[in-house]
Amino acid sequence: MHSEVTNVPKGSGLGTSSILSAACVKAVFEFMGIAYTEEDLYAHVLAMEQIMSTGGGWQDQVGGITPGLKYITSMPGLQQQLQVAHIELSPQTKKELDERFVLIYTGQRRLARNLLRDVVGRYVGNEPDSLFALEEIQKTAALMRFELERGNVDGFAKLLDYHWELSKKIDAGSSNTLIEQIFSSIEELVDGKLVCGAGGGGFLQVILKKGVTRQMVEERLKEVFMDSLVGVADCNLVWE
């Protein structure tokens, strides 16, 4: 029997509730001898999270239990039919992303449910800024895929920055004073930045400028935030 332990904190923004739910659903299916597809897993986890009132969608379980880098789309409607495209990157692009991707912990916990309710409320209320940002984020995701497939990590980083600005238009609660201070303190070290998940705390993701190391970011954060919990997290990108 193989087991693993993780110390991901609560309110991390890393989609752990959906990933844990997916692991439980998959274990029950296998224990009961029930045949299932990836689509069955996604749908059951979505239903499970609504029952538990954690407010999750389908993106976290797709990201967490399906290997590799994905581009995920669906059409509007109550019954979501997900299209999951696995993105193939060149070995050089994977290596560059491994070297330039950094995860930063803010030390703050947040509950996605409340943020997600605000986002849905703005959408249902037809707020112009929110509707514009949601439309733009869809286009930005497609452009991100395009830039990564052609090996342009710099272009991907710029789009990550644009996504962050759009996220704040959808819900100002996705950022706060600490998050802005963290990004400001390392501004000249990074080319792109975005919160993980709904925002408001948890983890931040950044793409470093070429030649900048994780150690340099760690030292800057320690210098500015001293003995707080803010710091670079130990993580690796998983491609398979």
CORMOWO-V137290 format. One record per pair of residues at least 4 apart in sequence whose C-alpha atoms are under 6 Angstrom apart, sorted by the first residue. I is the first residue (numbers start at 1). J is the second residue. D is the distance in Angstrom with one decimal. If there is no record, write none. Layout:
i->I j->J d->D
i->I j->J d->D
This chain:
i->11 j->109 d->4.4
i->11 j->110 d->4.6
i->11 j->111 d->5.6
i->11 j->202 d->5.8
i->12 j->202 d->4.0
i->12 j->203 d->5.9
i->13 j->196 d->5.2
i->13 j->197 d->4.6
i->13 j->202 d->5.1
i->15 j->60 d->5.2
i->16 j->20 d->5.9
i->18 j->60 d->5.8
i->18 j->61 d->5.3
i->19 j->61 d->5.1
i->19 j->64 d->5.6
i->22 j->45 d->5.7
i->27 j->31 d->5.9
i->29 j->33 d->6.0
i->29 j->34 d->4.9
i->36 j->40 d->5.8
i->46 j->57 d->5.8
i->46 j->58 d->5.9
i->49 j->53 d->5.9
i->49 j->54 d->5.5
i->49 j->56 d->5.7
i->50 j->55 d->5.9
i->54 j->113 d->5.8
i->55 j->113 d->5.1
i->60 j->64 d->5.9
i->61 j->65 d->5.8
i->62 j->66 d->5.6
i->67 j->240 d->5.1
i->68 j->239 d->4.4
i->68 j->240 d->4.9
i->69 j->86 d->6.0
i->69 j->87 d->5.5
i->70 j->85 d->5.6
i->70 j->86 d->4.7
i->70 j->87 d->5.6
i->71 j->84 d->5.9
i->71 j->85 d->5.1
i->72 j->83 d->5.7
i->72 j->84 d->4.7
i->73 j->82 d->5.8
i->73 j->83 d->5.2
i->74 j->81 d->5.7
i->74 j->82 d->4.8
i->89 j->149 d->5.6
i->93 j->151 d->5.3
i->97 j->101 d->5.6
i->100 j->207 d->5.2
i->100 j->208 d->4.8
i->101 j->206 d->5.9
i->101 j->207 d->4.8
i->102 j->205 d->5.8
i->102 j->206 d->5.4
i->103 j->204 d->5.8
i->103 j->205 d->4.7
i->103 j->232 d->5.9
i->103 j->233 d->5.4
i->104 j->203 d->5.5
i->104 j->204 d->5.0
i->104 j->231 d->5.6
i->104 j->232 d->4.5
i->104 j->233 d->5.5
i->105 j->203 d->4.6
i->105 j->230 d->5.4
i->105 j->231 d->5.5
i->106 j->202 d->5.8
i->106 j->203 d->5.9
i->106 j->230 d->4.8
i->107 j->229 d->4.8
i->107 j->230 d->5.4
i->108 j->201 d->4.9
i->108 j->202 d->5.6
i->109 j->201 d->5.5
i->109 j->202 d->5.4
i->110 j->201 d->5.5
i->112 j->116 d->6.0
i->112 j->198 d->5.9
i->117 j->121 d->6.0
i->121 j->125 d->6.0
i->122 j->127 d->5.6
i->130 j->169 d->5.9
i->130 j->170 d->4.4
i->133 j->166 d->5.1
i->144 j->156 d->5.4
i->147 j->152 d->5.0
i->147 j->155 d->6.0
i->147 j->156 d->5.6
i->148 j->152 d->5.6
i->157 j->191 d->5.6
i->157 j->192 d->4.3
i->158 j->192 d->5.6
i->160 j->192 d->5.4
i->160 j->193 d->5.8
i->161 j->192 d->4.9
i->161 j->193 d->5.2
i->164 j->194 d->5.1
i->168 j->172 d->4.8
i->173 j->200 d->5.8
i->174 j->199 d->4.1
i->174 j->200 d->4.5
i->175 j->200 d->5.1
i->180 j->184 d->6.0
i->183 j->187 d->5.8
i->189 j->209 d->5.8
i->190 j->207 d->5.7
i->190 j->208 d->4.2
i->190 j->209 d->4.9
i->191 j->207 d->5.7
i->191 j->208 d->5.7
i->191 j->209 d->5.3
i->192 j->206 d->5.5
i->192 j->207 d->5.0
i->193 j->205 d->5.8
i->193 j->206 d->4.3
i->194 j->205 d->5.4
i->195 j->199 d->5.5
i->195 j->204 d->4.3
i->195 j->205 d->5.9
i->196 j->203 d->5.6
i->196 j->204 d->5.5
i->218 j->232 d->5.7
i->221 j->225 d->5.7
i->222 j->226 d->4.6
